[in-house]
Amino acid sequence: MDSKEVARKRIADLLQSRGLTNEQADRLFGLRKNSVAEWKSGTLSTYMAKLPEIADEFDVSIDWLLGRESHVRPTPIITIMGRIQAGYPIESYEGNFGEIVLPNDINPSSKVFALEVVGDSMLPLVMDGDIIICEKAELSRANGKICVITVDGESTLKKLKVDSTGVTLIPLNPMYKEVHYTKPEARSKNLTVDGVLIESIRKF
């Protein structure tokens, strides 16, 4: 398999791992419509000019894309940027709480961040001391998911429910009560979703 064929397959795999459609990839790399679909089918080679941008976006080397080296990238490590309360909302702890190696199935990017959990409101799924990996997301994409949520400048980890009546923060531990905000209350309290939980790592 020549270098162009290797690159075509590896880029297709990277796009699939990110869940990007052909149309989204065209927009991401500033290509005309259907460009990605064409080079996936082997009929277009001009995408090679985009290799530096593709390598930067996916944090890989051009040599790897072309099959000249075997490793995708150095072991991805991110900083644990603070602590999040799994209980009643409190002001977030910010600072450097060490580093963690990302699992292989998580692509490191500016949208991914790590926090250490304090509290037990999300038992049994998330425990005190767990490290959670989250991805930044809009409120509309967070419904039904466990999220890092900020209300009036105080943050908490809860399952989010958004419906016509407003926003509800739901603990998994029955010892804690749900908290509901009407839409006007959510706006007045500047309720925001900082990130959606994608993985929890337990330290023993």
MARGU-170266 format. One record per atom (N, C-alpha, C, O): atom name; y, z, x. Coordinates in nm, 2 decimals. Each point is the difference from the previous one (the first is absolute). Example, Ala and Ser with C-alpha at 12.3 -4.5 7.8 and 13.67 -1.06 7.14 Angstrom:
// residues 2
 atome  north     up   east
     N  -0.57   0.78   1.32
    CA   0.12   0.00  -0.09
     C   0.12   0.00   0.09
     O   0.00   0.07   0.10
     N   0.11  -0.14  -0.14
    CA   0.11   0.00   0.09
     C   0.11   0.08  -0.08
     O   0.11   0.01   0.05
This chain:
// residues 204
 atome  north     up   east
     N  -0.12   0.00   0.08
    CA   0.12   0.00  -0.08
     C   0.12   0.00   0.09
     O   0.02   0.09   0.09
     N   0.08  -0.19  -0.11
    CA   0.11   0.00   0.08
     C   0.11   0.10  -0.04
     O  -0.02   0.07  -0.10
     N   0.12  -0.06   0.18
    CA   0.10   0.11  -0.02
     C   0.07  -0.01  -0.14
     O   0.03   0.10  -0.06
     N   0.00  -0.22   0.02
    CA   0.06  -0.02  -0.13
     C  -0.09   0.05  -0.12
     O   0.05   0.06  -0.09
     N  -0.18  -0.09   0.10
    CA  -0.09   0.04  -0.10
     C  -0.01   0.15   0.00
     O  -0.01   0.07  -0.11
     N   0.00  -0.01   0.23
    CA  -0.01   0.15   0.01
     C   0.13   0.06  -0.06
     O  -0.01   0.10  -0.08
     N   0.13  -0.15   0.11
    CA   0.12   0.05  -0.05
     C   0.00  -0.01  -0.15
     O   0.04   0.09  -0.07
     N  -0.08  -0.21   0.01
    CA   0.00  -0.02  -0.14
     C  -0.09   0.11  -0.07
     O   0.05   0.05  -0.10
     N  -0.16  -0.02   0.15
    CA  -0.09   0.09  -0.06
     C   0.05   0.15   0.01
     O   0.00   0.07  -0.09
     N   0.05  -0.04   0.21
    CA   0.05   0.14   0.02
     C   0.13   0.02  -0.08
     O   0.01   0.11  -0.06
     N   0.08  -0.20   0.04
    CA   0.11   0.01  -0.08
     C  -0.04   0.02  -0.15
     O   0.06   0.08  -0.07
     N  -0.15  -0.16   0.03
    CA  -0.05   0.01  -0.14
     C  -0.06   0.14  -0.02
     O   0.03   0.06  -0.11
     N  -0.10  -0.01   0.20
    CA  -0.06   0.14  -0.01
     C   0.11   0.10  -0.01
     O  -0.01   0.10  -0.08
     N   0.12  -0.12   0.16
    CA   0.11   0.10   0.00
     C   0.07   0.00  -0.13
     O   0.04   0.10  -0.06
     N  -0.02  -0.22   0.01
    CA   0.07  -0.01  -0.13
     C  -0.08   0.06  -0.11
     O   0.05   0.07  -0.09
     N  -0.18  -0.09   0.09
    CA  -0.09   0.06  -0.10
     C   0.00   0.15   0.01
     O   0.00   0.07  -0.10
     N   0.00  -0.02   0.23
    CA   0.00   0.15   0.02
     C   0.13   0.06  -0.06
     O   0.00   0.12  -0.04
     N   0.11  -0.19   0.04
    CA   0.12   0.05  -0.06
     C   0.01  -0.03  -0.15
     O   0.10   0.05  -0.06
     N  -0.19  -0.13   0.01
    CA   0.00  -0.03  -0.14
     C   0.11  -0.10  -0.04
     O   0.05  -0.01  -0.11
     N  -0.01  -0.08   0.21
    CA   0.10  -0.10  -0.02
     C  -0.05  -0.13  -0.06
     O  -0.10  -0.05   0.05
     N   0.16   0.00  -0.15
    CA  -0.04  -0.13  -0.05
     C   0.06  -0.11   0.09
     O   0.09   0.03   0.08
     N  -0.14  -0.15  -0.10
    CA   0.06  -0.11   0.08
     C   0.15  -0.01  -0.02
     O   0.08  -0.03   0.09
     N  -0.04   0.04  -0.22
    CA   0.14  -0.01  -0.03
     C   0.09   0.11   0.07
     O   0.11  -0.03   0.05
     N  -0.17   0.15  -0.06
    CA   0.08   0.11   0.07
     C   0.00  -0.02   0.15
     O   0.11   0.03   0.06
     N  -0.21  -0.08   0.00
    CA   0.00  -0.03   0.14
     C   0.10  -0.11   0.04
     O   0.07   0.01   0.10
     N  -0.06  -0.11  -0.19
    CA   0.10  -0.11   0.02
     C   0.14   0.07   0.01
     O   0.08  -0.04   0.09
     N  -0.05   0.12  -0.18
    CA   0.13   0.07  -0.01
     C   0.02   0.09   0.12
     O   0.11   0.00   0.06
     N  -0.21   0.07  -0.03
    CA   0.01   0.10   0.11
     C   0.04  -0.07   0.13
     O   0.08   0.06   0.08
     N  -0.14  -0.17  -0.05
    CA   0.02  -0.07   0.13
     C   0.10  -0.12  -0.01
     O   0.01  -0.08   0.09
     N   0.06   0.07  -0.21
    CA   0.10  -0.10  -0.01
     C  -0.06  -0.14   0.00
     O   0.06  -0.09   0.06
     N  -0.18   0.07  -0.11
    CA  -0.06  -0.13  -0.01
     C   0.02  -0.07  -0.13
     O   0.03   0.07  -0.10
     N  -0.03  -0.20   0.10
    CA   0.01  -0.07  -0.13
     C  -0.12   0.03  -0.09
     O  -0.11   0.04   0.05
     N   0.12  -0.06  -0.18
    CA  -0.10   0.03  -0.09
     C  -0.13  -0.07   0.03
     O   0.00  -0.12   0.04
     N  -0.11   0.19  -0.05
    CA  -0.14  -0.05   0.02
     C  -0.03  -0.02   0.15
     O  -0.11  -0.05   0.03
     N   0.20   0.09   0.06
    CA  -0.03  -0.02   0.14
     C  -0.13   0.08   0.04
     O  -0.09  -0.05   0.07
     N   0.09   0.18  -0.11
    CA  -0.12   0.09   0.04
     C  -0.13  -0.06  -0.06
     O  -0.10   0.00   0.07
     N   0.11  -0.04  -0.19
    CA  -0.12  -0.06  -0.06
     C  -0.05  -0.12   0.07
     O  -0.12  -0.03   0.02
     N   0.21  -0.05   0.03
    CA  -0.03  -0.12   0.08
     C  -0.06   0.03   0.13
     O  -0.10  -0.06   0.04
     N   0.16   0.15   0.04
    CA  -0.06   0.03   0.13
     C  -0.13   0.08  -0.02
     O  -0.09  -0.01   0.09
     N   0.07   0.08  -0.19
    CA  -0.13   0.07  -0.03
     C  -0.11  -0.11  -0.01
     O  -0.12   0.02   0.04
     N   0.15  -0.13  -0.10
    CA  -0.09  -0.11  -0.03
     C  -0.02  -0.09   0.12
     O  -0.08  -0.09   0.00
     N   0.16   0.12   0.11
    CA  -0.01  -0.08   0.12
     C   0.08  -0.13   0.01
     O  -0.03  -0.08   0.09
     N   0.12   0.06  -0.19
    CA   0.07  -0.12   0.00
     C   0.14   0.01   0.06
     O   0.08  -0.10   0.00
     N  -0.04   0.21   0.04
    CA   0.14   0.02   0.06
     C  -0.01   0.08   0.13
     O  -0.06   0.11   0.00
     N   0.13  -0.15   0.10
    CA   0.00   0.07   0.13
     C   0.13   0.05   0.04
     O   0.01   0.07   0.10
     N   0.10  -0.10  -0.18
    CA   0.13   0.05   0.04
     C   0.02   0.15  -0.01
     O   0.10   0.05   0.05
     N  -0.19   0.01  -0.12
    CA   0.01   0.15  -0.01
     C  -0.01   0.06   0.14
     O   0.04   0.12   0.02
     N  -0.09  -0.19   0.08
    CA  -0.01   0.06   0.13
     C   0.14   0.04   0.06
     O   0.00   0.10   0.08
     N   0.10  -0.16  -0.13
    CA   0.14   0.04   0.04
     C   0.03   0.14  -0.05
     O   0.10   0.06   0.05
     N  -0.17  -0.01  -0.15
    CA   0.03   0.13  -0.06
     C  -0.08   0.11   0.06
     O   0.01   0.11  -0.04
     N  -0.10  -0.14   0.14
    CA  -0.08   0.10   0.06
     C   0.07   0.12   0.05
     O  -0.04   0.12  -0.02
     N   0.16  -0.13   0.09
    CA   0.07   0.12   0.04
     C   0.04   0.09  -0.12
     O  -0.02   0.12   0.01
     N   0.07  -0.18  -0.12
    CA   0.03   0.08  -0.12
     C  -0.12   0.07  -0.06
     O   0.01   0.11  -0.04
     N  -0.12  -0.19   0.03
    CA  -0.12   0.05  -0.06
     C  -0.05   0.12   0.09
     O  -0.04   0.10  -0.05
     N   0.04  -0.12   0.18
    CA  -0.05   0.11   0.09
     C   0.09   0.13  -0.02
     O  -0.06   0.11   0.00
     N   0.19  -0.13  -0.01
    CA   0.09   0.12  -0.01
     C  -0.03   0.07  -0.14
     O   0.00   0.12  -0.01
     N  -0.01  -0.20  -0.09
    CA  -0.02   0.05  -0.14
     C  -0.13   0.09  -0.01
     O   0.00   0.10  -0.06
     N  -0.11  -0.15   0.13
    CA  -0.12   0.07  -0.01
     C  -0.04   0.09   0.12
     O  -0.11   0.05   0.01
     N   0.21  -0.04   0.08
    CA  -0.02   0.08   0.12
     C  -0.12  -0.04   0.08
     O  -0.08   0.09   0.04
     N   0.06  -0.22  -0.02
    CA  -0.11  -0.05   0.08
     C   0.07  -0.09   0.11
     O   0.11  -0.03   0.00
     N  -0.19  -0.01   0.10
    CA   0.05  -0.09   0.10
     C  -0.03  -0.14  -0.03
     O  -0.10  -0.03  -0.07
     N   0.18  -0.06   0.13
    CA  -0.03  -0.14  -0.02
     C  -0.13  -0.04   0.06
     O  -0.08  -0.08  -0.05
     N   0.05   0.14   0.17
    CA  -0.13  -0.02   0.07
     C  -0.12   0.03  -0.09
     O  -0.10  -0.07  -0.01
     N   0.12   0.18  -0.07
    CA  -0.11   0.03  -0.09
     C  -0.01  -0.10  -0.11
     O  -0.11  -0.04  -0.04
     N   0.22   0.00  -0.02
    CA   0.00  -0.10  -0.10
     C  -0.07  -0.13   0.04
     O  -0.07  -0.06  -0.08
     N   0.09   0.03   0.21
    CA  -0.06  -0.13   0.05
     C  -0.14   0.02   0.06
     O  -0.06  -0.09   0.05
     N   0.00   0.22  -0.07
    CA  -0.13   0.02   0.05
     C  -0.02   0.02   0.15
     O  -0.10  -0.01   0.05
     N   0.22   0.04   0.02
    CA  -0.01   0.02   0.14
     C  -0.02   0.15   0.04
     O  -0.03   0.02   0.12
     N   0.03   0.07  -0.21
    CA  -0.03   0.14   0.03
     C  -0.07   0.05  -0.13
     O   0.02  -0.05  -0.11
     N  -0.10   0.16   0.13
    CA  -0.09   0.05  -0.10
     C   0.06   0.11  -0.09
     O  -0.04   0.02  -0.11
     N   0.14   0.05   0.16
    CA   0.05   0.11  -0.07
     C   0.13  -0.04  -0.08
     O   0.08  -0.07   0.05
     N  -0.08   0.12  -0.18
    CA   0.11  -0.03  -0.08
     C   0.13   0.06   0.05
     O   0.10  -0.07   0.01
     N  -0.10   0.19   0.02
    CA   0.12   0.08   0.05
     C  -0.05   0.13   0.05
     O  -0.11   0.04  -0.02
     N   0.20   0.03   0.09
    CA  -0.03   0.13   0.05
     C  -0.03   0.09  -0.12
     O   0.05  -0.03  -0.11
     N  -0.11   0.14   0.13
    CA  -0.03   0.10  -0.11
     C   0.13   0.03  -0.07
     O   0.09   0.06   0.07
     N  -0.08  -0.08  -0.20
    CA   0.13   0.03  -0.07
     C   0.02   0.15  -0.02
     O  -0.09   0.07  -0.06
     N   0.20  -0.02   0.11
    CA   0.03   0.14  -0.01
     C   0.14   0.01  -0.06
     O   0.09  -0.07   0.04
     N  -0.08   0.16  -0.14
    CA   0.13   0.03  -0.06
     C   0.03   0.15   0.00
     O  -0.09   0.08   0.01
     N   0.22  -0.05  -0.02
    CA   0.04   0.14   0.01
     C  -0.01   0.06  -0.14
     O   0.02  -0.06  -0.10
     N  -0.07   0.19   0.10
    CA   0.00   0.08  -0.12
     C   0.15   0.05  -0.02
     O   0.04   0.09   0.07
     N   0.03  -0.15  -0.16
    CA   0.14   0.01  -0.01
     C   0.05   0.13  -0.07
     O   0.12   0.02  -0.01
     N  -0.21   0.05  -0.05
    CA   0.05   0.12  -0.07
     C  -0.11   0.06  -0.08
     O  -0.12  -0.03   0.01
     N   0.15   0.13  -0.10
    CA  -0.09   0.06  -0.09
     C   0.04  -0.02  -0.14
     O   0.12  -0.01  -0.03
     N  -0.22   0.00  -0.06
    CA   0.03  -0.02  -0.14
     C  -0.07   0.11  -0.08
     O  -0.11   0.04   0.03
     N   0.18   0.01  -0.13
    CA  -0.05   0.11  -0.08
     C  -0.09  -0.05  -0.11
     O   0.05  -0.08  -0.09
     N  -0.17   0.12   0.09
    CA  -0.09  -0.02  -0.11
     C   0.00   0.12  -0.09
     O  -0.09   0.08   0.00
     N   0.19  -0.06  -0.07
    CA   0.03   0.12  -0.09
     C   0.13  -0.03  -0.07
     O   0.02  -0.11  -0.05
     N   0.06   0.21   0.04
    CA   0.13  -0.02  -0.06
     C   0.09  -0.06   0.10
     O   0.00   0.03   0.11
     N   0.09  -0.13  -0.16
    CA   0.09  -0.07   0.09
     C   0.08   0.09   0.08
     O   0.06   0.10  -0.05
     N  -0.05  -0.12   0.18
    CA   0.09   0.07   0.09
     C   0.06  -0.10   0.10
     O  -0.04  -0.11   0.00
     N   0.14   0.15   0.07
    CA   0.07  -0.09   0.10
     C  -0.11  -0.03   0.10
     O  -0.07   0.08   0.06
     N   0.06  -0.21  -0.03
    CA  -0.10  -0.05   0.09
     C   0.03   0.05   0.14
     O   0.11   0.02   0.05
     N  -0.22   0.01   0.02
    CA   0.01   0.03   0.15
     C   0.00  -0.13   0.07
     O  -0.08  -0.09  -0.02
     N   0.18   0.08   0.11
    CA   0.01  -0.12   0.08
     C  -0.01   0.03   0.15
     O   0.04   0.11   0.04
     N  -0.10  -0.20   0.03
    CA  -0.01   0.03   0.15
     C  -0.12  -0.08   0.05
     O  -0.06  -0.08  -0.07
     N   0.02   0.11   0.19
    CA  -0.11  -0.07   0.06
     C  -0.12   0.10   0.00
     O   0.01   0.10   0.07
     N  -0.11  -0.13  -0.14
    CA  -0.11   0.09  -0.01
     C  -0.13  -0.06   0.06
     O  -0.11   0.02  -0.04
     N   0.14  -0.10   0.15
    CA  -0.11  -0.06   0.07
     C  -0.03  -0.14  -0.04
     O   0.09  -0.06  -0.06
     N  -0.20   0.00   0.10
    CA  -0.03  -0.14  -0.02
     C  -0.14   0.00  -0.06
     O  -0.08   0.09   0.02
     N   0.05  -0.21  -0.08
    CA  -0.13  -0.02  -0.06
     C  -0.04  -0.14   0.02
     O   0.08  -0.09  -0.01
     N  -0.21   0.06   0.04
    CA  -0.05  -0.13   0.01
     C  -0.03  -0.06  -0.14
     O  -0.07   0.07  -0.08
     N   0.12  -0.18   0.05
    CA  -0.02  -0.06  -0.13
     C  -0.14  -0.05  -0.01
     O  -0.06  -0.06   0.09
     N   0.00   0.07  -0.21
    CA  -0.13  -0.06  -0.02
     C   0.01  -0.15   0.01
     O   0.10  -0.06  -0.01
     N  -0.22   0.00   0.05
    CA   0.00  -0.14   0.03
     C   0.04  -0.09  -0.11
     O   0.05  -0.11   0.02
     N  -0.07   0.16  -0.15
    CA   0.03  -0.09  -0.11
     C   0.15   0.01  -0.05
     O   0.03  -0.06  -0.10
     N   0.05   0.14   0.17
    CA   0.14   0.01  -0.03
     C   0.09  -0.07   0.10
     O  -0.01   0.03   0.12
     N   0.08  -0.13  -0.17
    CA   0.09  -0.07   0.09
     C   0.13   0.07   0.03
     O   0.07   0.03  -0.09
     N  -0.04   0.00   0.22
    CA   0.12   0.08   0.03
     C   0.12  -0.09  -0.03
     O   0.00  -0.12   0.04
     N   0.10   0.18  -0.10
    CA   0.12  -0.08  -0.03
     C   0.11   0.11  -0.03
     O  -0.02   0.12   0.00
     N   0.14  -0.17  -0.02
    CA   0.12   0.09  -0.03
     C  -0.02   0.06  -0.13
     O   0.08   0.10  -0.03
     N  -0.17  -0.15  -0.06
    CA  -0.02   0.06  -0.13
     C  -0.10   0.11   0.00
     O  -0.01   0.07  -0.11
     N  -0.06  -0.04   0.22
    CA  -0.10   0.10   0.00
     C   0.05   0.12   0.07
     O   0.06  -0.01   0.11
     N  -0.08   0.13  -0.17
    CA   0.04   0.13   0.07
     C  -0.11   0.11  -0.03
     O  -0.08  -0.02  -0.09
     N   0.09   0.12   0.17
    CA  -0.10   0.11  -0.01
     C   0.07   0.13  -0.02
     O   0.11   0.03   0.05
     N  -0.17   0.06  -0.13
    CA   0.06   0.13  -0.03
     C  -0.12   0.11   0.01
     O  -0.11  -0.04  -0.03
     N   0.14   0.16   0.06
    CA  -0.09   0.11  -0.01
     C   0.02   0.07  -0.13
     O   0.11   0.03  -0.04
     N  -0.22   0.00  -0.03
    CA   0.00   0.06  -0.14
     C   0.01   0.15   0.01
     O  -0.08   0.06   0.08
     N   0.17   0.00  -0.16
    CA   0.00   0.15  -0.01
     C  -0.02   0.03  -0.14
     O   0.08  -0.04  -0.09
     N  -0.18   0.12   0.05
    CA  -0.02   0.04  -0.14
     C  -0.13  -0.06  -0.06
     O  -0.07  -0.07   0.07
     N   0.05   0.12  -0.19
    CA  -0.14  -0.03  -0.06
     C   0.01  -0.07  -0.14
     O  -0.10   0.01  -0.07
     N   0.21  -0.06   0.03
    CA   0.01  -0.05  -0.13
     C  -0.08  -0.13  -0.03
     O  -0.02  -0.04  -0.11
     N  -0.02  -0.03   0.23
    CA  -0.07  -0.12  -0.02
     C  -0.15   0.02   0.03
     O  -0.07  -0.10   0.03
     N   0.02   0.22  -0.02
    CA  -0.14   0.02   0.01
     C  -0.07  -0.05  -0.12
     O   0.05   0.00  -0.11
     N  -0.18  -0.06   0.13
    CA  -0.08   0.00   0.12
     C   0.02  -0.12   0.09
     O  -0.05  -0.01   0.11
     N   0.14  -0.08  -0.16
    CA   0.01  -0.13   0.08
     C   0.08   0.02   0.13
     O  -0.05  -0.05   0.10
     N   0.16   0.12  -0.10
    CA   0.08   0.02   0.11
     C   0.01   0.15   0.03
     O   0.04   0.08  -0.09
     N  -0.07  -0.03   0.21
    CA   0.00   0.14   0.03
     C   0.12   0.04   0.09
     O   0.05  -0.09   0.07
     N  -0.02   0.22  -0.07
    CA   0.10   0.05   0.10
     C  -0.04  -0.04   0.14
     O  -0.12   0.03   0.04
     N   0.21  -0.08   0.04
    CA  -0.03  -0.04   0.13
     C  -0.05  -0.14   0.02
     O   0.00  -0.05   0.12
     N  -0.03  -0.02  -0.23
    CA  -0.03  -0.15   0.02
     C   0.11  -0.08   0.05
     O   0.12   0.04  -0.02
     N  -0.14  -0.15   0.08
    CA   0.10  -0.09   0.04
     C  -0.01  -0.12  -0.09
     O  -0.11  -0.06  -0.02
     N   0.21   0.03  -0.05
    CA   0.00  -0.11  -0.09
     C   0.07  -0.12   0.06
     O   0.11   0.01   0.06
     N  -0.16  -0.13  -0.09
    CA   0.06  -0.13   0.04
     C   0.05  -0.06  -0.12
     O  -0.07  -0.02  -0.10
     N   0.20  -0.01   0.10
    CA   0.06  -0.06  -0.12
     C   0.07  -0.13   0.03
     O   0.03  -0.03   0.12
     N  -0.01  -0.05  -0.22
    CA   0.07  -0.12   0.01
     C   0.12  -0.01  -0.09
     O  -0.01   0.04  -0.12
     N   0.13  -0.08   0.17
    CA   0.12   0.00  -0.09
     C  -0.03  -0.10  -0.11
     O  -0.05  -0.11   0.02
     N   0.10   0.15  -0.14
    CA  -0.02  -0.08  -0.12
     C   0.11   0.03  -0.10
     O   0.06   0.10   0.00
     N  -0.04  -0.20  -0.09
    CA   0.10   0.02  -0.11
     C  -0.07   0.08  -0.11
     O  -0.12   0.00  -0.01
     N   0.21   0.06  -0.07
    CA  -0.05   0.08  -0.11
     C  -0.09  -0.08  -0.09
     O  -0.10   0.05  -0.05
     N   0.13  -0.18   0.03
    CA  -0.08  -0.08  -0.10
     C  -0.14  -0.02   0.05
     O  -0.09  -0.03  -0.08
     N   0.07   0.04   0.21
    CA  -0.14  -0.02   0.06
     C  -0.07   0.13   0.02
     O  -0.12  -0.01   0.04
     N   0.18   0.12  -0.07
    CA  -0.06   0.13   0.03
     C  -0.06   0.06  -0.12
     O  -0.07   0.11   0.01
     N   0.08  -0.16  -0.13
    CA  -0.05   0.06  -0.12
     C  -0.15   0.02   0.01
     O  -0.07  -0.09   0.03
     N   0.03   0.21  -0.06
    CA  -0.15   0.03   0.00
     C  -0.05   0.04   0.14
     O  -0.12   0.03   0.01
     N   0.20  -0.03   0.09
    CA  -0.04   0.03   0.13
     C   0.05   0.13   0.05
     O   0.10   0.06  -0.05
     N  -0.16  -0.01   0.16
    CA   0.05   0.13   0.06
     C   0.11  -0.04   0.10
     O  -0.02  -0.09   0.08
     N   0.13   0.16  -0.10
    CA   0.12  -0.05   0.07
     C   0.08   0.12   0.07
     O  -0.01   0.11  -0.05
     N   0.09  -0.15   0.15
    CA   0.10   0.09   0.05
     C   0.12  -0.02  -0.09
     O   0.06  -0.11   0.01
     N  -0.01   0.21  -0.08
    CA   0.11  -0.01  -0.10
     C   0.11   0.09   0.04
     O  -0.03   0.12   0.03
     N   0.15  -0.16  -0.04
    CA   0.12   0.08   0.03
     C   0.08   0.02  -0.13
     O   0.03  -0.10  -0.06
     N   0.00   0.22   0.03
    CA   0.08   0.04  -0.12
     C   0.11   0.09   0.05
     O  -0.03   0.11   0.05
     N   0.15  -0.15  -0.07
    CA   0.12   0.08   0.04
     C  -0.01   0.04   0.14
     O   0.04   0.11   0.04
     N  -0.09  -0.20   0.05
    CA   0.00   0.03   0.14
     C  -0.12   0.08   0.04
     O  -0.01   0.03   0.12
     N  -0.08   0.01  -0.21
    CA  -0.12   0.08   0.03
     C  -0.12  -0.09  -0.02
     O  -0.01  -0.08  -0.10
     N  -0.09   0.09   0.19
    CA  -0.11  -0.09   0.00
     C  -0.13   0.07  -0.04
     O  -0.02   0.12   0.03
     N  -0.07  -0.20  -0.09
    CA  -0.14   0.06  -0.04
     C  -0.10  -0.12   0.00
     O   0.04  -0.12  -0.01
     N  -0.16   0.16   0.02
    CA  -0.11  -0.10  -0.01
     C  -0.07   0.02  -0.14
     O  -0.06   0.10  -0.03
     N   0.07  -0.20  -0.05
    CA  -0.06   0.00  -0.14
     C  -0.05  -0.13  -0.04
     O   0.04  -0.11   0.05
     N  -0.12   0.11  -0.16
    CA  -0.04  -0.13  -0.06
     C   0.12  -0.03  -0.10
     O   0.05   0.08  -0.07
     N  -0.01  -0.21   0.07
    CA   0.11  -0.04  -0.07
     C  -0.04  -0.08  -0.13
     O  -0.09  -0.08   0.00
     N   0.15   0.12  -0.11
    CA  -0.02  -0.07  -0.13
     C   0.14  -0.04  -0.05
     O   0.09   0.08  -0.02
     N  -0.08  -0.21   0.00
    CA   0.13  -0.06  -0.06
     C  -0.03  -0.06  -0.13
     O  -0.09  -0.09  -0.01
     N   0.16   0.13  -0.10
    CA  -0.02  -0.06  -0.13
     C   0.13  -0.01  -0.07
     O   0.11   0.03   0.06
     N  -0.11  -0.06  -0.19
    CA   0.12  -0.02  -0.07
     C   0.08   0.13  -0.02
     O   0.12   0.00  -0.03
     N  -0.19   0.12   0.05
    CA   0.07   0.12  -0.02
     C   0.07   0.05   0.13
     O   0.08   0.09  -0.01
     N  -0.12  -0.14   0.12
    CA   0.06   0.04   0.13
     C  -0.10   0.01   0.11
     O  -0.09  -0.09   0.01
     N   0.10   0.18   0.08
    CA  -0.09   0.02   0.12
     C  -0.06   0.13   0.00
     O   0.06   0.11  -0.02
     N  -0.19  -0.10   0.04
    CA  -0.08   0.12   0.01
     C  -0.06   0.01   0.14
     O  -0.06  -0.09   0.05
     N   0.07   0.21   0.01
    CA  -0.06   0.03   0.12
     C  -0.12   0.09  -0.03
     O   0.01   0.11  -0.06
     N  -0.13  -0.16   0.11
    CA  -0.13   0.06  -0.05
     C  -0.07   0.06   0.12
     O  -0.04  -0.08   0.09
     N   0.01   0.21  -0.08
    CA  -0.08   0.06   0.10
     C  -0.15  -0.02  -0.03
     O  -0.03  -0.02  -0.12
     N  -0.06   0.01   0.21
    CA  -0.14   0.00  -0.02
     C  -0.06   0.13  -0.02
     O  -0.10   0.02  -0.06
     N   0.16   0.08   0.12
    CA  -0.04   0.14  -0.01
     C   0.04   0.06  -0.13
     O   0.12   0.01  -0.03
     N  -0.21   0.03  -0.06
    CA   0.04   0.05  -0.13
     C   0.08   0.13   0.00
     O   0.05   0.04  -0.10
     N  -0.04   0.02   0.22
    CA   0.09   0.12   0.01
     C   0.14  -0.03  -0.01
     O   0.09   0.09  -0.02
     N  -0.05  -0.22   0.04
    CA   0.14  -0.04  -0.01
     C   0.02  -0.08  -0.13
     O  -0.09  -0.06  -0.05
     N   0.21   0.06   0.01
    CA   0.04  -0.07  -0.13
     C   0.07  -0.13   0.03
     O   0.06  -0.02   0.11
     N  -0.08  -0.07  -0.20
    CA   0.07  -0.13   0.01
     C   0.15   0.02  -0.02
     O   0.04   0.10  -0.06
     N   0.04  -0.18   0.12
    CA   0.15   0.00  -0.01
     C   0.04  -0.13  -0.06
     O  -0.03  -0.11   0.06
     N   0.10   0.11  -0.17
    CA   0.05  -0.12  -0.06
     C   0.15  -0.01   0.00
     O   0.07   0.09  -0.02
     N  -0.03  -0.21   0.05
    CA   0.15  -0.03   0.00
     C   0.02  -0.12  -0.09
     O  -0.06  -0.10   0.01
     N   0.16   0.11  -0.10
    CA   0.03  -0.11  -0.08
     C   0.07  -0.10   0.09
     O   0.04   0.03   0.11
     N  -0.02  -0.15  -0.16
    CA   0.07  -0.10   0.08
     C   0.14   0.04   0.05
     O   0.03  -0.02   0.11
     N   0.05   0.08  -0.21
    CA   0.13   0.04   0.05
     C  -0.01   0.12   0.10
     O   0.08   0.00   0.10
     N  -0.18   0.09  -0.11
    CA  -0.02   0.10   0.09
     C  -0.04  -0.05   0.14
     O   0.05   0.04   0.10
     N  -0.14  -0.14  -0.10
    CA  -0.05  -0.06   0.12
     C   0.12  -0.06   0.08
     O   0.01   0.00   0.12
     N   0.08  -0.07  -0.20
    CA   0.11  -0.06   0.07
     C   0.10   0.10   0.05
     O   0.05  -0.01   0.11
     N  -0.02   0.11  -0.19
    CA   0.10   0.10   0.04
     C  -0.05   0.08   0.12
     O   0.08   0.05   0.08
     N  -0.21  -0.03  -0.07
    CA  -0.06   0.07   0.12
     C  -0.04  -0.09   0.11
     O  -0.06   0.05   0.10
     N   0.10  -0.18  -0.11
    CA  -0.03  -0.10   0.11
     C  -0.15   0.01   0.04
     O  -0.03   0.00   0.12
     N  -0.05  -0.01  -0.22
    CA  -0.15   0.00   0.03
     C  -0.04  -0.13   0.06
     O   0.03  -0.11  -0.06
     N  -0.09   0.11   0.18
    CA  -0.04  -0.12   0.07
     C  -0.14   0.02   0.05
     O  -0.05   0.11   0.02
     N  -0.02  -0.22   0.00
    CA  -0.13  -0.01   0.06
     C   0.02  -0.04   0.15
     O   0.05  -0.11   0.03
     N  -0.09   0.20   0.06
    CA   0.02  -0.03   0.14
     C  -0.12  -0.07   0.06
     O   0.01  -0.08   0.10
     N  -0.13   0.10  -0.16
    CA  -0.11  -0.07   0.05
     C  -0.12   0.02  -0.09
     O  -0.01   0.10  -0.08
     N  -0.09  -0.18   0.09
    CA  -0.13   0.01  -0.08
     C  -0.11   0.03   0.10
     O  -0.01  -0.06   0.11
     N  -0.07   0.16  -0.15
    CA  -0.11   0.04   0.09
     C  -0.11  -0.11   0.01
     O  -0.04  -0.05  -0.10
     N   0.01   0.02   0.23
    CA  -0.10  -0.10   0.02
     C  -0.13   0.05   0.07
     O  -0.10  -0.05   0.00
     N   0.12   0.17   0.07
    CA  -0.11   0.06   0.06
     C   0.03   0.15   0.03
     O   0.11   0.03   0.04
     N  -0.21   0.05  -0.04
    CA   0.01   0.14   0.03
     C  -0.09   0.03   0.11
     O  -0.12  -0.03  -0.01
     N   0.16   0.10   0.12
    CA  -0.08   0.03   0.12
     C  -0.01   0.15   0.01
     O   0.10   0.07   0.01
     N  -0.22  -0.02  -0.01
    CA  -0.02   0.14   0.01
     C  -0.04   0.05   0.14
     O  -0.08  -0.06   0.07
     N   0.15   0.16  -0.03
    CA  -0.03   0.06   0.13
     C  -0.09   0.12  -0.02
     O   0.03   0.09  -0.08
     N  -0.13  -0.08   0.16
    CA  -0.10   0.11  -0.01
     C   0.01   0.09   0.13
     O  -0.07   0.10   0.01
